[in-house]
């Protein structure tokens, strides 16, 4: 007998035999179907541990396949210093102000050396010889400045270098007649759009040294690179503050200068929200503008200008979470604010901010998942970590964010409370703020204080008293740039 056909094909005797056992010839029935091949579903992409992508409403987002991810890391400098500030020159030299010294790294933060020392040779080292260290690198001249508070609560002294710290010029300031003088911030930039004629003549940039006088904030201006400071004016006063501003203290955040020379001094400490003092004439006159009113828990709110003039602001609200807001017109109108602390982070403190090309923004702060308490009241078991957050669509109506935890779970920055209420509380080893700077390639760096070092890092039962070191540290967000073309 001839073997049966299947789809017009003749079957071999072997297959005919197999058909009697119900194997392989099921497709030769009246309605043949192609064999079913199990599909292999590609696993969903996941983000590495310590990285989370989230929307402006706090919802977790799936990874983007071609998204450029960074590597967040930190380096201990080996030098003592609370609230260190930093700057980076065009050569790539990194400078950090740590108490009475200026330290420098020329190898990306791997090694550090003392570039300048305020201490008197042979005298006992006083860790508060200079308080509130304030490092700044002029973006136009590349001059390196440090203007710490000295004498304490009375005045400031200033040094600068024009050769990457090989030599320094030291000039005492003309101290203001009315005290106190506290929490000074230093910045510089081109003369403003309505600057006086003398601005830009003796020196290409204008320097601003703004400081806290408890019930007011004032700014000193220099038109000759820091040799003289002929202008000293109040930029905010509690008696004349806008209605609804709350009982703002005189503590200012870091001053920022726009590409066109417009100057902004932020504040939020004890305020109903964020407030800005704005000057278009290189510091002669100022106008106070209100930002988003979500409360102000930040000693040092941050503002930064993008190259196109867009202003970004970063600060902690009354819920102890970190907020970002955007203004296209220097605080006249606002977009946001958006919570930028990761969705599982419940309390945050300190802030650093930088804005780059095409909506790229980088931020940093300390945060914890262990409590939603005010940082000064955090329980003893609270672990604080350094976080970086980036966005590449900061100009969007609803930006998206990627957060990176820089410090490992077993190596927190601090254990217990982070005291930001002044005075001599032992939790106040980190003092009042952190700082950020951008390298020539757009890499974002942060200077901060590490409390948990030897005897604490990696120790399972370490407690608050084990994390009271005051070592200056450098956080780095490698592999991601604020420069769109990098």
C-alpha positions in Angstrom: 0.0 0.0 0.0 1.3 3.5 -0.8 2.2 5.6 2.2 -0.3 8.5 2.9 0.5 12.0 1.6 0.8 15.1 3.7 0.2 18.5 2.0 1.0 16.9 -1.4 4.3 15.4 -0.1 5.1 11.7 0.1 6.1 10.4 3.5 8.9 8.0 4.0 8.2 4.5 5.4 9.9 5.6 8.7 7.5 8.4 9.2 4.6 6.2 8.3 5.6 3.9 11.1 5.9 6.8 13.6 2.4 7.9 12.7 1.0 4.8 14.3 2.4 5.9 17.6 0.9 9.4 17.3 4.3 11.1 16.9 5.2 13.7 14.3 2.3 13.2 12.0 -0.3 15.3 13.8 0.3 17.9 11.1 -1.1 15.5 8.5 -4.6 15.7 9.9 -7.4 17.4 8.0 -6.4 20.9 9.3 -2.6 20.9 9.6 -1.1 23.6 11.9 2.6 24.7 12.0 4.5 23.4 15.0 4.4 25.6 18.1 7.8 27.0 19.1 8.0 28.3 22.7 8.8 32.0 22.6 11.7 33.4 24.5 10.7 36.6 26.2 13.6 39.0 26.8 14.0 39.9 30.5 12.9 43.4 31.4 15.9 45.8 31.7 16.8 46.6 35.3 18.8 49.3 36.9 21.9 48.5 39.1 21.5 48.5 42.8 21.4 52.0 44.2 20.0 53.6 41.0 16.3 54.5 40.5 14.5 56.3 37.8 11.3 58.2 38.7 8.8 60.7 37.4 8.0 64.1 38.8 5.0 62.6 40.6 7.2 60.1 42.4 6.2 57.0 40.4 9.0 54.6 39.6 9.9 54.4 35.9 11.4 51.6 33.9 14.9 52.0 32.6 15.5 53.5 29.2 17.5 51.0 27.1 20.0 53.6 25.7 20.1 55.8 28.8 23.6 56.8 29.9 24.1 55.8 33.5 26.7 57.2 35.8 28.8 55.7 38.5 28.5 57.5 41.8 31.4 57.2 44.1 33.3 59.1 46.9 36.9 59.7 47.9 38.2 60.6 51.3 40.7 63.4 51.1 42.6 62.5 54.4 42.1 66.1 55.6 39.8 67.4 58.3 37.1 69.8 57.3 33.5 70.4 58.0 31.2 72.1 55.4 34.0 72.1 52.8 33.5 74.1 49.6 35.2 73.5 46.3 36.1 74.8 42.8 37.7 73.3 39.7 40.0 75.2 37.3 40.2 74.8 33.5 43.3 72.6 33.9 41.2 70.1 36.0 42.8 71.0 39.3 40.3 70.5 42.1 40.5 72.8 45.1 38.7 72.4 48.4 38.6 74.7 51.5 38.8 72.7 54.7 39.0 74.7 57.9 42.3 76.7 57.8 43.7 75.0 54.7 43.1 75.0 51.0 43.8 71.5 49.6 44.4 70.6 45.9 44.2 67.5 43.8 45.6 67.3 40.2 44.6 63.7 39.6 40.9 63.7 39.8 40.7 63.6 43.6 42.8 60.5 44.1 45.5 62.4 46.1 45.5 65.7 47.9 48.1 68.2 49.1 47.9 71.5 51.1 48.0 74.4 48.7 47.5 77.2 51.2 47.4 77.3 55.0 46.0 80.2 57.0 47.4 79.0 60.3 50.3 80.8 61.8 53.5 78.7 61.5 54.4 77.1 64.8 51.1 78.0 66.5 48.7 75.4 67.8 46.2 74.5 65.1 42.7 75.8 65.9 40.1 74.0 63.8 38.0 77.1 63.9 40.8 79.5 62.9 38.7 80.1 59.8 35.0 79.2 59.9 32.6 78.9 56.9 35.3 78.2 54.3 34.3 79.6 51.0 36.1 78.4 47.9 35.3 79.8 44.4 36.9 79.6 40.9 36.0 82.5 38.7 34.4 81.0 35.5 36.0 83.8 33.3 39.4 84.5 34.7 40.0 81.0 36.2 41.3 82.7 39.4 41.0 80.6 42.5 39.5 82.3 45.6 39.0 81.4 49.2 37.2 83.8 51.5 36.7 82.2 55.0 35.1 84.0 57.9 37.9 85.4 60.1 37.8 86.7 62.8 34.9 84.6 63.9 31.5 86.3 63.3 33.3 89.6 62.6 34.7 89.7 59.1 36.3 87.7 56.3 39.8 87.4 54.8 40.4 86.6 51.2 43.2 84.9 49.2 43.5 84.1 45.6 45.8 82.4 43.1 46.2 82.9 39.3 48.4 79.9 38.7 46.5 76.8 40.1 47.6 77.4 43.6 51.4 77.7 43.0 51.4 81.2 44.6 48.8 83.2 46.5 47.8 86.8 47.2 46.3 87.5 50.7 44.2 90.6 51.3 42.1 91.4 54.4 38.7 92.8 53.7 37.3 96.1 54.9 35.1 94.7 57.6 31.5 96.0 57.7 30.8 98.4 60.5 27.7 96.5 61.7 28.1 93.0 63.1 27.7 90.1 63.0 29.3 88.7 59.9 28.3 85.1 59.3 27.8 82.4 56.6 29.5 84.4 53.8 29.2 83.2 50.2 31.4 84.1 47.3 30.6 84.3 43.6 31.6 86.2 40.5 30.5 86.8 37.0 30.3 89.4 34.2 28.9 92.9 34.9 25.1 92.9 34.9 22.9 94.3 32.2 22.5 97.6 34.1 26.0 97.6 35.7 27.7 100.9 36.7 30.4 102.2 34.4 33.2 101.1 36.8 32.2 97.4 36.5 34.4 95.5 34.1 37.1 98.2 33.8 39.7 97.2 36.3 38.8 93.5 36.3 36.6 91.5 33.8 34.3 90.2 36.5 32.4 91.5 39.6 32.9 89.7 42.9 30.0 89.3 45.4 30.5 88.4 49.0 27.1 88.1 50.7 26.7 87.4 54.4 24.2 86.8 57.2 23.5 89.5 59.8 20.8 87.4 61.5 17.8 89.7 60.7 19.1 90.8 57.3 21.4 89.7 54.5 24.0 92.1 53.0 26.4 91.9 50.0 29.8 93.4 49.5 30.9 94.0 45.8 34.4 94.3 44.3 35.1 95.6 40.8 38.9 95.0 40.9 39.1 91.3 41.6 39.0 91.5 45.4 41.5 94.3 46.1 38.8 96.7 47.3 35.1 96.4 48.3 33.5 99.8 47.8 29.9 98.7 47.9 28.1 97.1 50.9 24.3 97.0 50.7 21.5 95.0 52.3 19.8 92.6 49.9 17.1 91.4 52.2 15.7 92.7 55.6 13.1 91.2 57.8 11.5 94.5 58.5 10.9 95.2 54.8 10.4 91.6 53.6 7.4 90.8 51.3 4.2 89.8 53.0 3.8 86.1 53.7 7.6 85.5 53.7 7.5 84.2 57.3 10.3 84.9 59.8 13.2 84.4 57.4 16.6 84.5 58.9 19.5 86.3 57.3 21.2 83.1 56.3 21.8 83.2 52.5 22.3 80.3 50.1 25.1 80.3 47.6 25.1 83.3 45.3 24.7 82.6 41.6 25.5 84.9 38.6 23.7 84.4 35.2 25.5 84.5 31.9 24.3 88.1 31.4 25.5 89.2 34.8 22.2 89.1 36.7 22.9 88.2 40.4 20.7 86.0 42.6 21.0 85.4 46.4 18.6 82.6 47.6 17.2 82.1 51.1 14.7 79.7 52.7 15.8 79.3 56.3 12.7 79.9 58.5 10.9 81.2 55.4 7.5 80.2 54.2 9.2 78.9 51.1 12.0 79.9 48.7 12.9 83.6 48.2 15.4 85.3 45.9 17.2 88.7 46.0 17.8 89.7 42.4 20.1 92.4 41.1 20.6 93.6 37.4 23.1 96.4 38.2 25.9 94.4 39.7 24.7 94.6 43.2 23.8 98.3 43.6 20.0 97.6 44.0 18.1 94.5 44.7 14.5 93.2 44.4 13.1 90.3 46.5 11.0 87.7 44.6 9.1 84.8 46.0 9.6 81.2 44.8 7.4 78.2 45.4 6.0 78.2 48.9 6.4 74.6 50.3 8.3 75.8 53.4 12.0 76.1 53.9 14.1 73.7 55.9 17.4 74.5 54.2 20.2 76.5 55.7 21.7 76.9 52.3 19.3 76.7 49.3 21.0 76.4 45.9 20.4 78.2 42.7 22.1 77.7 39.3 21.8 79.2 35.8 21.8 77.1 32.7 23.7 78.6 29.7 20.4 79.8 28.2 19.6 81.8 31.4 17.1 79.3 32.8 17.2 79.4 36.6 16.9 76.3 38.7 16.5 76.2 42.5 17.0 73.3 45.0 16.0 73.3 48.6 14.3 71.2 51.4 10.7 71.9 52.2 8.9 71.5 55.5 8.3 67.8 54.8 12.2 67.4 54.8 12.1 66.3 51.2 14.2 68.0 48.5 12.5 70.1 45.8 13.6 71.4 42.4 11.9 74.4 40.7 12.6 76.2 37.4 12.1 79.8 36.3 12.6 81.2 32.8 12.6 84.8 34.1 14.8 84.9 37.2 12.0 84.2 39.7 9.1 86.2 38.2 7.3 82.9 37.3 8.0 79.3 38.2 7.5 75.8 37.0 7.3 73.0 39.6 8.3 72.4 42.3 9.1 68.7 41.9 10.3 66.4 44.6 13.7 65.1 43.5 14.6 63.0 46.5 14.1 59.3 45.6 10.6 58.0 46.4 11.8 55.8 49.2 14.0 58.5 50.8 12.0 60.0 53.7 14.2 62.9 55.0 17.0 65.0 53.4 19.5 67.7 54.3 22.0 70.0 52.5 22.0 70.7 48.8 24.3 71.1 45.8 23.2 72.0 42.3 24.5 72.6 38.8 22.7 73.3 35.5 24.1 72.5 32.1 23.1 72.2 28.4 19.6 71.3 27.0 17.8 70.7 30.3 20.6 68.8 32.0 20.6 69.3 35.7 22.7 67.6 38.5 21.9 67.7 42.2 23.2 66.2 45.4 22.1 66.0 49.0 22.2 63.7 52.1 19.1 61.5 52.6 17.8 58.6 54.7 15.2 55.9 54.3 15.0 55.3 58.0 12.9 58.2 59.3 10.8 61.1 58.1 11.9 63.2 61.1 13.6 66.6 60.9 17.3 65.9 60.5 18.2 67.3 63.9 15.7 65.0 65.5 16.6 61.8 63.6 16.8 58.7 65.8 20.1 57.1 66.7 19.6 54.2 64.2 19.2 56.6 61.2 21.7 56.0 58.4 22.4 59.0 56.1 23.8 58.6 52.6 25.0 60.8 49.8 22.7 60.9 46.8 23.1 62.3 43.3 20.1 63.0 41.1 20.2 63.9 37.4 17.7 64.9 34.8 18.2 65.3 31.0 14.8 66.9 30.4 14.8 69.6 33.0 12.9 72.0 30.6 10.0 69.6 30.2 6.6 70.2 31.7 7.1 67.1 33.9 10.8 66.2 34.1 12.1 62.7 34.8 14.9 62.0 37.3 17.6 59.3 37.9 18.9 59.0 41.5 22.3 57.4 42.4 23.3 56.4 46.0 27.0 57.2 46.2 27.8 55.6 49.6 27.3 51.9 50.2 24.6 50.6 52.6 27.3 49.6 55.1 29.2 52.8 54.8 26.8 55.8 55.6 28.0 59.4 55.7 26.5 59.8 59.2 24.6 57.8 61.8 22.0 59.4 64.0 21.0 63.0 63.8 22.3 65.7 61.5 22.2 68.8 63.6 21.4 72.1 61.7 20.2 74.1 64.6 23.5 75.8 65.5 25.3 75.6 68.8 27.6 72.8 70.0 25.5 69.7 69.6 27.7 66.6 68.9 25.6 65.8 65.9 26.9 69.0 64.2 30.2 67.6 63.1 29.3 68.3 59.5 28.2 71.9 60.2 25.8 73.6 57.8 26.3 72.9 54.1 27.9 71.0 51.2 29.0 72.4 47.8 29.3 71.4 44.2 31.3 72.2 41.1 31.5 71.1 37.4 34.6 69.9 35.6 35.5 71.0 32.1 34.0 67.8 30.7 30.7 68.4 32.5 31.3 65.9 35.4 29.5 66.9 38.6 31.5 66.9 41.8 30.4 67.5 45.4 32.4 68.4 48.5 31.0 67.2 51.8 32.0 65.9 55.3 32.3 62.2 56.0 31.4 61.4 59.6 31.5 57.6 59.3 35.1 56.6 58.5 37.6 54.3 60.3 35.8 52.3 63.1 32.4 53.1 61.6 32.4 52.2 57.9 31.5 48.6 57.4 30.9 48.0 61.1 27.5 46.4 61.6 26.8 47.7 65.1 28.3 51.2 64.6 26.4 53.9 66.4 26.1 57.7 66.3 29.2 58.3 68.4 31.3 56.2 65.9 30.3 58.6 63.1 31.5 61.9 64.3 34.6 62.3 62.2 35.1 65.5 60.2 36.9 64.4 57.1 36.5 66.3 53.9 35.3 64.1 51.1 34.7 64.3 47.4 31.7 62.8 45.7 31.9 62.2 41.9 29.2 61.4 39.4 31.4 59.7 36.7 30.1 58.8 33.2 27.4 61.4 33.0 27.9 65.0 31.8 26.2 68.3 32.1 27.6 69.0 28.6 25.3 67.7 25.9 28.2 67.1 23.5 30.4 65.3 26.0 
